[in-house]
Amino acid sequence: EGFGLPSIVDQREFSRDDLERKKKVIENELRRQQEQRLTEELVQRLRGKYNVRVDEGLLEEIDLLTVDPAILRKVLVSSTRSEVTVAYFINMCRREQQVTRKLFGDRERQRLIKKRVLQAMLANSLVDWEAADRHYERRPPFKWLFQFYRQHRMIKELEKRIFDGISVGRQEIEAYRRRHEEEYGAPERLRVGLAVGDRTAVNRLWGRAASGELLADAADHLPGVTLEIEPGRLVARQDLPQEVRTAAAGLADGELSRPFAYHGRTAVLQILERLKGEPPSAAEVEKKISSLLIRQKRHRAKKRYLERLRSRSSLVVHEAGIHALEERYGRPVQ
């Protein structure tokens, strides 16, 4: 095998800097140990409080690799709150295996797995029971958190009932697609130029460009005009503002639009080239339209429900309270 001869190359004295570097690590480890000790003490007390009994003989009998159907219904853990059968416990062990991706192995390996799963299961259940018995949800700060999540769950459950039965048929989808053929057809892309400015300057620009001068050159020589889209830039038609899409309708390649109103100013559009894209698949279009129609139906159903509630309610708006909230947060209450 051979021999080794150790020798000291360097020796350094302990310094304050070493402690500072390790201080956070040491604090975290001490805190972890303390939390573990306190948790174990709490669980031990709660086992007595809820009269938890574990059938140790049955636990030893459980083979995670070869499950005996005769013992699946037997109670492994009993308490004043609930019971845990062998079947449920084996299922929890299998979940543990899926998470850790480790095989059950021999009997000794199984003992470790069963012990770890049982301890975690008991700790979680006992702490949950004790927390419920102490009613933390009734006292701040958990009161408001509990109230928020409870209201959220109630709202979602109510919406589920309101939206129950809402569906979209293929005929509805096809009818919507025909009414919006342009939106769901092959996406068109355009090479365009868009000049924007005050009305007088843009009218002069249009005259020069209509006479054959390049749009970019004409814009450079006219104060009060800017190129919002540099000529030649490729853009998807649906990404253009509505005013620009309207101006582009009917223009052929190379044509110039008449001056048009655009966001309080005046603009001129030039189409350099139109390019057709690949149309989306029928399945993709159907999915988009179905989602849209479902949202619209849910919105209408919710609106009708709120109207019925208002018709049976007496609402009083406290203007002073609203004003106080607006003053406090510095913005209007919607």
N, C-alpha and C positions, 0 to 999 in steps of 0.2 A: 504493500500500500504506500510506503514511503513516509517521510516525516516532514514536518513543517516547523520553522523557527520564527516565531513572531518577534518583531522589533518595533519599538516606539519611534516613529518618525517626527511627531510633533505633539506637544501637549499644551492645551490652552486652559486658562482659568475660567471659571464660570463668571459671566458678566451680566449686568443689568439688562443689556440689549437682548440677550438670549431669553430672559424671562419675559420681556415685553413681546417678543415674537411668538412665544409659546402661550402667552397668557390667555388669549381668546380660545385656543384649542383646549387648554386645561379647564377654563370656565365652562365651555360647552359640555365637556365630558363629565364634569362634576354635576352640572345641571341634569344631564341625561341620567346619571346614576341616581340622583335624588328623586327625579320624577318616576323612575322605574320602581324605586323602593316605596314611594308613597302610593303608587298605583297598586303594587302588590299588597300593601297593607289594607288599602280600601277594598280591593276585591275579596280579600280574606274576611273582612268584616261583613261585607255584603253577602257572601256565601252563607254566613250564619243567619243574617237577617231574612233572606229569602229561602232558607232551608234547602240549599242546593245539595243534592246527593248524586254522586257518580258511581255507577256500577263498575268498579275496577275489574272484577272478573270478566264481565262482558266486554269491557274495553280491551282486555288482553286477548280475548277470544276472536276479536274482529281481525280478519285477514283481508287486507286491502287488495290483494292480487286475486284471491279466490274467495269470492263473496258467498257466504252460506245463506240461501234464501230463507231458511227457517228462523233466522234471528233478525231479519230486517225490520219487523214490526215491534221488536222488543224495545223497551225504554232504557236508554243509556244514561240520560240525565233527567232528574226530576227536580221540581222546585214548586214554590207556592204560586208561581206565575205561569209556567208552561213546562212541557216535556219535550225531550229530544230523542227521537228514535234512532236506531242504528242506521236505517236507510238515509235519514237526513244527514247524519254525521259522516257517513261514507261519501255522500255527495259533496260535503264541505271539504273533505280531504282531496277529492278529485279536482275541485276548483283550485286548491292550493297547489296541486301538481301542475295544473295548466299555467299558473302564474310563475312558478319557480322552474318549470320545465325539467324537473328532476324525477327520476324513476322511484317507485316505492321501495324497491330493493328487498333485502332480507328482513327477518323479523325484528332485528335490532334497529335497523333503519326505519321500519314501520313504527316502532315504539316512539322514536323521536318525532316523527311526523304527527302521529296521533296526539302526542302530548302537546306539541306546539299548536295544533289546530284547536284542541280542546281548551287550552288556556286562552287563546285569542277569542274564541267563541264565548266563553264564560265572561271574560273581562268586558267585551262589547255589550253583551246582553245585560249584565249586572249594572254597569254604569248607565246604560239607557234607562233601565227601570228606576234607578235611584234618582236620576235627573228628572224623570217624569213625576216621581213622587214628591220631589222638592218643589215642583211647579216653578221652575226658573222662568217659564214663559210669562209669569204674572208680575215679575219684578224687572226693573231696568238693570242692565242695558238690554237684556234678552227680550224683554217685553215687546219693544218696538220691532226688533228683528223678527220675532215670532209672528207679530201682527202683520207685518209686510208679507211674509211668505204665506201665511194663512189666507190673506185676502187675495194674493196672486193665484193660489191654487183654487180658491172659490170662483174667481173670475174665469179661469181657464175651464173649470167644470161647467160653469154657466154657459160659456161660449160653445162648449161641446154640445150642450143640449140645444142651444139656439141654432147651431149649424147642422144638427142631426138631419140626415136625409138629403143634404145639398149635394148634387152631383151634376155632371155635364155629359150630355150625350154626343155621339159622333155627328149627328145632324146639326146640333148647335155649333160645334167646332167648325164644320164645313161651311155653314152659313156665315159665320164670323170671318172665316178666311176669304170667302168670295167678296164680302163687303170691304175687306182690307187687302185686296190682292197686291197692291203696290208695296205695302209694308212687309209682306211675307214672301214676295217674289225674290228674284235674283238681285242681290244688293248692287246698286249702281255706284260706281266711283267716277269722280270728275276731276279733271285738271282744270283749275280755274284761277282767275285773278279777281280780287275784290278791292275796289278803291272806295274810300269813305271820306266825307268831308262836309263843308257847308254847301248849301244848295247852289249858290252861284259858281263856286269853284268846280263842283262836280259837273255842272252843266257845261262848263268850258272844257273840262276833261273829256266828257262824252263827245263833244264836237271834234276835238283833235283826234281821239281814238277812232271815231267813226270815219275820219278822213284817211285812216291808214297808219297813224302813228302808234307805236307800241304803247300799251297801257302803262307799263312801268316807266317808260321815258316821259310820257305826258305827265304822270304823277310827280316825277322828280322836278319838273319845271313849273309846277303850280303850287303856290303856298296855300295852306288850308286843306290839302288833300293828303291822305296817308293810305298806304297799301295794307289793309288788314289781312289779306291773303296774298302773298307774293304770287305773281302769275307763274303757272306751271306746277304749283303744289297739288298733290293728289289727295283728295278728301272723299270720304264716304258721303253719299248724298244725304243719308238720314242723319248725319252729324251736323249738317248745315242748319243755321237758324231758319225758322219757317219763312221769314221774308225773303231770304236768299233762295230757298227751294222754290218758292212761288215765282221769283224772277227767272230762275233757271228753266222752268217748264216751257217747252216749245223751242228753246234755243238749240241750234245745231252747232257742230264743231266750228270754232272760230268766230261765232256771232257774239254781239255785244248787246246787253240788255238796255232798255231805256232807264234813265235815273229813277230810283224808287226810294220811298221812305224806309229808313233803317235805324231803329233805336234813337229816334229823335233827330237823326241827321239824314243825309242823302247819300246813296251809294250807287255804284255801277258795277255790274258783274260781267265778266267775259268767260265764255266756255271755250277752252282750248281743245278738250278731248273728253269723250264719254267712253267709259269702260264698263262692260258687263261682268259681274262676278258670278261665282257658282251659287246656284240656289240652295238653300238649306234643305235637308232631307225632310220627307213627309212626317217622319216620327218626331223630328225636332220641332217642326212647326206645330204639330198637334199637341206636343207637351207644353209649349209656350202658351198657346191659345187656351188650353184646358186650365192651366194655372191662373191665367188672367181672368177667365170667366168665373172660376171658383172664387177668386178674391172679390170680384164684383158682386156675386150672389151673396157672399158672406157679409159684405158691406151693407147691402140692401136689407138683409135679414136683421142685422144688428140695428140698423137705423129704424126699421119697423118696430122692433122690440122696445127701443128707447122711446119711441113715440107713444107706444101703449103705456109705458110706465109713466110718462109725463101726463098723459090724459087722466091717470088715476092718482096723481100726486098733487100736492100743494107745495110749490116751491117759493121760498122767500129769499131774495138776494140782499145781503147785508152790505150796502155800498160803503159804509164806514170801514168795515173789516177789509174789504177789497182794497180800499184806498190805503189802509195801514200796511197791507202786504206789499203794495206797489212802492210805498215810501221806503219800506224796510229793504226790499231787494232791488230797488232801482230800475224796475222794468214793469210793463203792464201785465196784468193777470189775464191770461187767455180764457 
